[in-house]
Amino acid sequence: MRLRGIYLPLTTPFDAEGRLVDAYLRENLDRYAAHALAGYVILGSTGEAILLEREEKQAVLQAAARAAYAQKRVLIAGTAEESFAATLAMNQYAAGLGYDLALVRTPHYYKNNMTAAALTDYYLRLADASPIPILVYNFPQLTGLDITVDTVTALARHERIAGIKESSGNLEKISRLLAISARRTSAPFTVLPGNAATLWPALAAGVEATILALGDVIPAACAALWQAGLARDWTHGLQRQQRIMSLALASAQGGVPAIKAAMDLAGFYGGPPRLPLQPLPAADRARLAAALAEADPAFPAGDSIAPASSQPAGAHV
């Protein structure tokens, strides 16, 4: 499978009591269907997977697969657990639901023991045993562990390792990973950056796919930037990157609460994050609204839907 285009890492919708709500997930997916997107990532970092129980993760994977089935887009399941056995079990579960790929975050709790040799062994064993191909997921800002280019070089020799989501934002590293991708001829090895603030230079460097949380908020603006990159329209692409920059930086700084708040402002359902994450403070929300209006003039600089606590109950997962 060759991955190209924008993949949205979907948020997981909760109501005011912290319960999963199937209806809001369906509503968001129905709205995303109208945009030029390549697929979805379910249970990534933006999906607060680390805060869900195993049964909840499985319920979200089921609900998303049902809701997205008719769209015929690529589905990527975030399956990472800290142990090999638990991650493999999640890969098997996702495969049974029809997911195309598994996104596997670097195990990091015992980070001092996660040497290059340990990570290489972990991913190669997982690729051998998994019923679906895997994507390595590197997010050092959250895990405190940064997988090296040399380690990725070793992993890229395995045809069942389909690529890497590289969320460090390090453009030099992305360029080096792209060189690894270019050398593999047996099957595609895709480098997917996850940083909206550096999306345009990543496109200019040759990136063909991205997993982009900002697309949850402004899918049309992100798709337009992507199309400018494909067309090598440097002038308009740079202008579009500059237009989304404030929102990209504010969202990255605020994390999942900021993405969810921005989704509410943009008319999607973001809703509250799950404890221990806290909702975005009012002052930060106001700055986010201004950044959203700058990123896409179609949106007013203010709340466009009611706060999550006043939403209808919906159908719980």
N, C-alpha and C positions, 0 to 999 in steps of 0.2 A: 504494500500500500504506500502510495506517495502522498504525503500530507502537504496540502497547499491551502493558503488562505487563513482566515481568522476563525479561531476556535474559542467560544465563550466559556470561561469557567463559571458555571452557574452558582448563584447563591442558594443557600438552603432556607426556605421560608418558614419562619416561626410566627406564632401569634403572640399576643401580649403575655401569655402564661408560659411561653417557651415550648409549645407543642408544635410539631411538624404539621404543615398545612398543604395537602396535596393540591387543592384548588389554585392556590397562588402560583405554584410551580407550573401548572398547566397554563395559566393565564400568561405568565411571562414567556413561556415557550411559544404560545400562539402568536404573541407579538413579535418575537424574534424571527419567526418564520418568514416575515415580510422582508427581511434584510439579507444582503449578500454575505452569508456566513457559511463556513465549511462544516461546522460541527460544534459539539458541546463537550465540555469536561464536567463530569458530575463528581462531587466529593473531592475537589481540590482544596487548596488552602482557602480560597474565596468561599468555598462551600462549608467552611467550619467543620471539616471532617474530623478533626482532632477532638472535637467536643461532642461527638455523637457516639452512642453505644452501637455495638455490632448489629443488633436487630434494627436500629434506626437507619444505619447505613444501608442495609439491605432493602429496607422499605423505600428509601429515597432512590436507590438504583432502579427498583421496580417501577416506581411512579414516573421517573424521568424517561425510562425506556418506553413505557406505554404512551406517554404524552408526546414523545418525539418520533414515534414509529413512522407516522405518515410523512414526515419531512424527509426521510431517507438521507439523513446527514450522518457523518461519522460521529460515533459515540465513544468517548474515552472515559473510563472509570478510574477514579482515584482509589487505589486499593491498599495503600501502604499501611502496614502495622509495624510494630517494632521487631517482631519475630519473623523469621522466614516462613514458618508453617502457617501463621495467621495470614500473612500476605498472600501466600499461594492459595489458601482457601478462599480469600476474597477474589483473587483472579479467576478461580474456577467458578465462583458464584456469578461474577460479572459475565463471563463467557456464556454461561447458561441462559443469560438474559439477552444475549445478542450483541454485547458490547464488542467493539472492534479492537480496542487497545486498552492496556492497563497503564496508568500513570503511577509510578512507584517512587515516592519520596525517599531520600537517603535515610536509613535508620540512624538515629543521632543521639538517643538518650545516653548511651555509653560512648560518647563521641571520642574520648581519648583512646578507645580501642578500635575505632572505625578507621583503621589504616587503609592505605591503598590496596593492600593485599586482601583485607577483610571485605571491602566494598566490591572489589573485583570478583571475589569468590561468591559473594551474596548475589550479585546481579547475574552472573553467568549460570549459577545453579537455578535461579528463578527463571531465566530465559529457557533453560533446558526443560523445566517442568511445567511452565505455564501453557495453558491451552490457547492463549492469545498473546500476540507480541507485546512487548513492554517498552515504555518510555522511561528513561531515567529522569528523575525530578531533582534538580539542584536549586535550593533556595537558602543560601547561607545566612541571609538576614534573619530568618526565622529559626533555622536549625542550629546555627553556629558551626556548621560543617560545610566546607566548600570542596566539592569533588574536583580533582585536578584534570587538566587536559591530558596528561599521560594516562590516567585511569580511564578516561573516556576513549582514548585511542585503543586501549586493550579491549574495552567493552564493544566498540564498534566493529570488531572482527566477528561478532556473533550476529548472524542474520536475523535472529528473533528479537534483537534489541533494535527497535525501529528509530530511535533518536533520543534526544534529550531536551527537556524543558529547562532552559537556562535562565533563571530569574535573578541572577546577580546584577544585571545591568552593565556588566563589564564588556565594553565593545571590543577591546583587544582579545578577550577570551572568546567572544562570539566569533570573531574573524578566524581565530585558530581552530575553533570547532567546525566552522564551515569548510576549512581546508581538509579536516578529517572526513567530513561528509563527501567532499568531491573525490576523495581517493577510493571510496567504497563503490564498487561496480556491481557487486552481486545482488544487492537490494538497497533501496533508498535508506539513508540514515539522515533524519531530519533534525535540524537545529531550530528549536522554537523558543525565541525570547519571550519574556513575560513582563517587560518593563515598557509602559506606554511612553514614558519621557524620552526614551532612546529608540522609539520605533522607527522613525525616519532614517537615522543613520544605519540602523540594522538592516532596513530594506535596501539602502544604497550599498551595503556590504554584500548583499546577495541572499538574505534570508527569504525563504519561500512560505513560511508558516509562522503563526504566533498564537499563543494562548494569552488572551488579553482581557483582564478584568474590567478595564475601562469600557470595553465593548458592551458590558452589561448595562451601562448607563447611556452611552451615546453610540449605538451600533451603526447608525447611518454615517456619522462623522468619521468613525474609525474605518468603515468600509471605503469611504471616499479617499481617505489618506492611503489606504492599501491600494486602491485602484490607481492613484497617482504614482505610487511606487512601481506598480507593474508596467505602467505606461512610460516610466522614466521621465515623468513630468516634474523636473526638479523644482521649478519655481512654485507651482501650486502645491506640491508636496510639502515643501518647507513651510509655506504659509499655513497649511493645515496643521502641521506639527506644532508650530508656534501658537496656533489658536487653542489647541487642546492642552498646552503645557501646564497652565495653572491648575487645571482640573486634574491632570495626571499627577502632579506633585502633591496636591492636597489629598488626593485619594490614596497615594502611596504612603503618605505620612499618617493618615488616619486609619489605614488598614480596612478590615472588613466593615467596621461601623461606618466609615466614610463611604464605602461603596454602596452599602445598603441605604444610607441616608440620601446619597445622590440618586439612586434608583427611585426612591420615593419622590424626590423633586422632579425627576424626569417622567414620572407617570407610570413606572413599573412598580411592582411590589418588592420593596426591600425589606421593610419591617425591622423588628428589633434583632440585634445579635443575641447570641446565647451567652448566658453567664459562664465564666467571669467577665467576658467582654461587656463593655458599657456602651449605651447609645451615645451618639455624637453630641457634645454640648451645643447649646443654642448658638453661641457665638461662632463656633466652627461650622455649624450648619449654614449660617448666613454667608460666611465666606465661600462655602462650597456652592451655594446658590449663585453667587456672583461669578464664580469660575465656570459653572455650568452654562450660564448665559453667554459667557465669552466663547466657550467651546462650540456652542451651537445656538445661534441667534433665534432658532425656532422655539427655544424654551424661555419662559419668563424667569426673571431673577427672584424666585419665590416658590413656596410650596405649591405643587400642582395637584397633590392628592392629600387626603386627610391622614393624620398620624396613624401608625399601625394599630394603636390601641382602640381606634374607633372603626376599624375595618369590620366587615361582616365575618362571622365565625368561619365560614368556608368548610370544606371537608378535610378532616384530619387524616394524615397518612396512617 
